[in-house]
Amino acid sequence: MHFSHLSILPLLLPVVSALNTHRSTLTDCLNAAEVPILLSSSVGWSEAIEPFNLRFSPLPNVVVIPRDEHDVEEAVKCASQSGVKVTIKGGGHSYGAYGLAGAVILDMVEFQEVTLDTTTNIVRVGAGLRLGNLADTLFNLGERALPHGTCASVGVGGHATLGGFGLDSRLWGLLVDTVVQLDVVLPDGSCQSVSATSNPDLFWALRGAGAGFAVVTTFHFQTLAAPPVNINWAYTYTFPTPSTSADGFLFASEWAQQYAPKELGYGIVLSPGSLVLRGVYYGSRADYDCIIEPLLVQMKVLHGGVDPVSSVQELGWIDSLKLLAGGPLVLPPQGDGEHDTFYVKSIATHEASPFSSNAILSFFVYLFNAPVPQNSAWFIIINLYGGPGSVITSFPPSTDPASTSSYAGRDSGYVWQLYGNTPDSTPPFNVAITNYITGMVDALGQEAADLPAYAPYADTSYSQSEAQERYWGAGAPRLREIKSVVDQGGVLYNPQGF
């Protein structure tokens, strides 16, 4: 079975013949290879380099829109010969605009393939596809599914090479855990398919540490049967004081780590004035009600005997994903006008050592009392990774040679995303937001000071060396060694990657 979006190249190819006659060595090389490109003088340039996070203003020299592996090969060779850095843009959702950080951008938008092998249920997926389009197409091809995030416009490429968490990940694992093969172009311009038995070191590195080792053109994912019944649930509480908020949070977080089965996707969302418990149960409503009742009973007590505002819906797979996405799944291959202006920090707690009650109380005292900067908004998403039977935490550590991937958060209890933005999502950005978000983590005290972080929630305050240690921990030395072997010239570039 096969599906492909309409190509956008007919709109882009004419720019090649309109290039300025004073071409650089790089553009001469690309033109000689007949690789489609955009320059600053080209129609569509501004849209091609506009980042998701409008705090940033990237200025690459060339945007390459490869049509196939051959174009990728030629582009990488030209960049290497010209001594310039290449970054890879999938969906373009990098929090730090890192997909636009190099002199040459490989925009993978033309790689839109979705082909399902109905015998093995392995799907071939182009590296330029968006999550919503993938989910919708995959379901239509045989009611198959994959674990992944809820934002429909996020690109598969970055998501699947850095982790790929979704509310179904405790049941199925991360998106990176479903990758069985990768078709790549190496920094020397050669093609290769990598797997557990073919170049296993590169296979290990690419699944968890991003695309700094090779350009992925095609992913091969082992799909799963989409659950026919999905219980999308949310309970909103309003606690009046820091101490009552802390008590509610502590109980809700501890209960899930002890009692939430792997079928229960579970998260806590904090925003001014509210604490929301939300997720998806992948099973029957009767089973869900039985599982969730003890949580609701005790939370009502902690909430002063007041019931929360609740929403519980029994949905099919696609309708469940649409609700989580807050809109349609099917989007244009590129460009949907979705942007924000923001700063993010992330922390990953160790399941064996959750935050103490003192740390959580200090945290809520900060949220209640610290002045919120002008022209700012904030929210915090805290997703359960661990708990009983979680597939995420069942794999060996990332430094184990037999490990499935270089993803480093296998011992995580919860992963926190602390997000500060402008209320209308557009500039100007008040730099005080950065300090306010940093203050949230500082309020947790020394317990949070050295915790790891999650690479997809890129914290732009980190240097490259600190980012490598925070995101990949004990696996960082091995990743640096693999990088030195496969990309000796440092052609592929990410400010926080390898």
N, C-alpha and C positions, 0 to 999 in steps of 0.2 A: 504494500500500500504506500502511496506517495502523496505528499502535499507540498506545494510551493507557493509563496506569495508572489505577486507580480513584481517584476524587476523595476527598480527606479533608475537603472543605468541609462536608458535612452535620454533622460534629462541631463545626465552628467557627462557623457562621452564628448559632446561638442566642445567642452572647455579645453580638451587636450590641444586642439588645433588653434586655439585662440591664445595660447601662452605668449608671454612677452618674449621677444627675440633674444633678449639678453638672459638666457637661461643659465642656471647654475649647473654644476656637474651633476648634482642629484637629479634635477628635472630633465636634463639631457638624457641621463641613463634611463629614467622612468619612461620618457617619451619613446626612446629607442626600443624599449621592451613593450611598447603599446599598452602600458598599464594606466587605467583611468585615474586622473588626479584632479584635485581642486587646489587653486592658489588663491591668495588674498584678493586677486582681481577677478576671480570667478564668480558667476552667479551661484548662489547657494553657500558661499563661504561662511558667512556669519552664522547661518543655521547649523552648519557642520561643526563649528567649533564652540557653540554655545553650551556651557556645562549645565548639569542639573542643579548644582549648588552655585547660585549667582554671586556668592562671595568672591568667586575667582574669575579671572579674565585670561584664559590661556591664549598663547600666541605661537602656535606651531608654524612651521614653514610650508608644509605640504600635507594635504589629506589625501591618502590613497584609498580608493574604493575598489578593492580587488573583486573580480568576478568568480575566481576559482583558485585552486591551489597554485596553478602556474603563476598567476598574478602576484600571489603572496610571495612565492619563491623569488621572483624578479625584484619585487619591492624590497625584500630583506637584503638581497644581494647588492642592490643599488645603495641602500642606506649604509651597509657595511663598507662598501668601496669608498663612499663619500665621508665616512667617519662621523655619522650623525646617529642620534638615538631614536629608537622606534618605540612607541607605545601603542597598545591595542585597545580599541574601543568596541565594546559589545553593545550593551544597551545604553551606555553613557551615564549610568547612575552613580559613579564613584563619588563618595562624599567629599573627597579632596580634589575632584576633577583630574584624577591621576591617569585616566584613559586619554587625556589630552595634553599630557605633560612633556612629550618628546618633541623633537623637531619634525619627525614624520609620524603621522597618525595612520594606523591601519584601521579603517572603519569597516567592520565585518558585516555590514548591513545586508550585503547580497547573499550571505550564507544563511538561507532560510529553509533548508531541507528538513522535512520530517518524514521518515520512512520507517514503518514498523514491520519487522519480521514476525509474522503471526505464528511461526513455529517456536522460536526462542523467546518471543516477546521482548526482544532487544530493539530499541529504537535508535536510528541514526538521526542526529540533530545538528543542524548547522549552527556555527558559533555566533551568528548574528541574531538569532531568534530571541524573542521576548517571552517571559514566563507565561503570560496570559495566552498568547498565541500557541505556545507549546501545549499548555494544559487543555485548551479547547480542541486543538487538532488531535491530540493523543486520545482524548475521550471519544471523539468522533471516529477514530480509526479502530476502535475495539474496546471501548470503555476501560482503557488503561490509564495509569496515573503514575506520578512521581512525587516524592517529597520536595517541597520548595517553599519559598517565601510567598507572602500574600500580595505584594505589589506587582500588578500585571505588567508594568512597563519596564521592570528590571530585566537586564540581559542575562541570558543563560551563561554566557562566557565567564564573566566575573563571578557570578553566583556559584557555578559548579566547580570553579578552580580555587575558591577561597573557603568553602564550607557548604553553604546552602541550607540554612535552617528554615523549617516550616513548622506549623503547629502539629503536623503529622510526623515529625521527625523522631519523636520518642517511640512511635510505632514502627517506622520504616527506616530510620536513620537519616542522615543528611543527604542532600543531593549528591555530594561528592562520593558518598558510600555506594551509590548505584552505578557509578562509572565503571565499565568493564574494558573499555578501549578508548584511545584518543588518536585521531589522525592529526599530525602536526607537521609544521614546517620548522626546521631547526634554524638557529641563527646563522648557519653557514649557507642557508638557502636550499637544503636538501629536505626531502619528504620522508616521513617515517610513521608507522603505526606503532604505538606503544601500549603495553599491557603488563599484567603481572608476570608474564613470561618473556616479553620482548622489551628490552631496556627498562627493567623494573625500577631502577633508581630514578629515571626521568618520570616514569609513571607515578611513583610515590611523590615526587616533588610537585608535579603539576596538580595533583589532587590535594589541595589544601594551602599551597603557598603561592597560588596565582600563576600568571602566564609569563613570568620573567625568564623562563627557561626555554620556551618554544612558543610558536604561534599555533594555537589549537584551531583547526578548521572544522573538524567534525567530532562530536561527542557520541559515544555509544553507551546508552543507559539501559540497565535492566529494569523494565517497567513492572508495575504491580497492578492488580485488579483494583479499580476504583471502588471504594466502599459504597454500597447502594443506599445506606442510611447514614446521615451525618447530623449530629445534634450540635448546632451552633448556639452557644450559651454565653450570657453576660449578666453579671450582678453588680450594680453600682451602689456604693456606700458613701455616705458623707459623715465623716467623723469630726467632732467639734474641736478637738484639742490635739496637740502633739502626742500626748501619752495614749489617748484612745486610738489614734491612728497607728501608733507603733504597736499597740496590742493587737489590733486587727490584722496588720501586716504580718507580724510575727506568727500569729496562728495560721493565717492563710498560707504563708510560705512553708512553714514547718509541716502542716498537714499534707500538702502536696508531695513533699519529699518522702514522707512516710507511707502515704496511702494511695496516691494517684496511680492507677494502672497505666501501662504504656499506651493504652487506647485513648487516654484522656490528654489531649493537647491542652496545656494550661499556662496561663500568663497573668500577670498583675500589671495594670496600667495606672499610673499616677498622673494627675494633672491638677491644676489649682482647684481645691475644694472637693476632689473626689478620689476614691480608690475603687477601681473596677477589677473584678475577677472575670476572666473571659477565656474562651477557648472553643475547642470542638471535641466532641466525643464520637469516636468512630465505632458505633454500635447502636443497639436499640435504645429507645426512649426509656423503657422499663429498667434496663441495666443502668443507664445514666442516672435516673432518679434514685436508685438504690445507692449508687456510689457517692453522689453529691450531697445526699441528705445530711450526713454527719457534719460536713463542712458548713452547710447553711444553718443548721441548728445552732452551732457554737458562734458563728459569725453574727447571728441575730442577737444573741446574748451580749456580745461585745459591742453591738451597734445600739445598745440601749433598748432592746426589745422591739426595734423597728425593722420591718422587712425592707430589703433593698429594692431598688428599681430593677426589675428583672426582664430578661428577654431570652426565651428558649424556643428554638425553631428546628423542626425536623425537615431536612432538605436533602435533595439529591446532590451528587458530587459537584456538578458545575454550578448549581445555584449556591451551594455552600462557598465555593471559591469566589463567586461574584460578590456575595455578602462580605467576605473577608477583604476583598479588593476595594469595596466601596464604589464599584462601577463595573463597566464591561471588561471582559477578559480580552476580547479581540481588539487589537489596536493596529494602527499603521506600523509598518516595519521600522520606521524611524520618525521621530518628531511628533509629539502629541501636546506640546505646550505645557507640559508638566515641569515645574521648577520650584525651588525653594531657596531661601537664603538663611543659612543655619551653621551651627557648630555642634559637634557631638563628642561625647566621651563614652567609652564602654568599659565595663568591668565584668569579669567572669569569676564568680565565687567557686571555691572548691567544695564539692558535695560533702566532703568529710569535715569541713570547718565553715559552717554558715556564719553570718554576722551575729554578733552577740546582741542581747537586748539593749545594752548600753549604746552600742553603735547605731542601732536602728532608732532609738529614742533621740539621740543627737541629730541624726539625719532629719527626722520629722520636725524637730525644733528649728532647724535651719529652714525647712520648707515653709513653716508657718511664720517665721520672724524675719528672715533675710529680705531686704527690699528687692523686689523684682525690677530689673532695669526698664527704663522707658522704651516704648516701641519694641516689646519683646513678648514672646509666648514660650511655653515649655511643656514638655511631657516626658514621662519616663516609662519605657516598656521593659518589663522584667519577665523573661520567659524561662520556664522550667526546662532544663536539659536532662537532669538526672531523675531520680525517683525509681520506684520499683520496676524492674524489667526494661528500663530505657535502652533502646538500641544504640542511641548516641554514645552512651558510656560503656557499652559492652565490648568495644574493640580494644586491642592492645594500645599502650602508649605510642605516641608518634615516633619515638626513637627506636622502637622495636623493629628490626629488619623485616619481620613478618607482618608489620602493621599494614592496614589497608591504605593508609594515606598519611600525608604530613600534617593534616589537621591536628592541632595541638590541644583542643579543649575536651579531651575524653573524660576528664575528672570533674567537669563543671556541674555545679548544682543549678545555679541560675546564671543567665547572661543578661546584664543590664545595658540598656541603651538610654543615655541621658541626653536629651535633644532640646536645644534652644534655638528659636528662629524668630523672624519678624512676623507679626500677625497676619500680614497680607502676602507673605512669602516672597516679597520683592525687596531689593535694596532701597535705602541704605541699611547696612547692618550695624547695630550698636555693639561696639567691641566689649561693652560691659557684660553682654550676654555670655561671652566666653568665660569671664571671671565668675559669673553667677553659676554656670554649669560646673566649672572646676570646683567651686565652693561646695557643691552637692557631694562630690566625692570626698573632699577634704573633711566634710562633716562626719563621715563614717569613721574617721580617725585612722590610726595606724593599721587597722585590720584591712583597709582597702589600699594602702599605699603601694604595695608591691604586687597587686593582683594582675593576672594576665588580662588581655583585651581581645576583642574579636575583630579581625582584619576588615570584614565588609563594613563595619561601622568606623571608618577611618578617622582617627583622632589626628587632626592636622598639626597639633602642637608637638608631636613626636618627631625626633630626628630619625633618619633611616635606621641607625643602629638600635635606638630604643624601640622603635616599632618592630624590628625583627625579633627582639627579645620578648616584647610584650605579646606579640601575635603568635610566634612559633616556638618560643621557649627553648627547651633542650634540643629541639630539632634544628635550630638555626645554624649551628656549625656544619651539620651534614648538608643542609641546603646551600650554604655558601660554597661548599666543596663541589657539589653537583653543578652549581652555576659556573664555577671556574673551569669546569670540564666542557660543558655544552655551549657556553657563550663566552669564550675566551676574550673576545673583543668588546664585551659589554654592549652589544647592539641593542638588546631589549632592555627597556628602562621603566622603572616605577620608583617614585621618590621614597616610598616606604617598603618596597619589596626587594627582590634579589636581582 
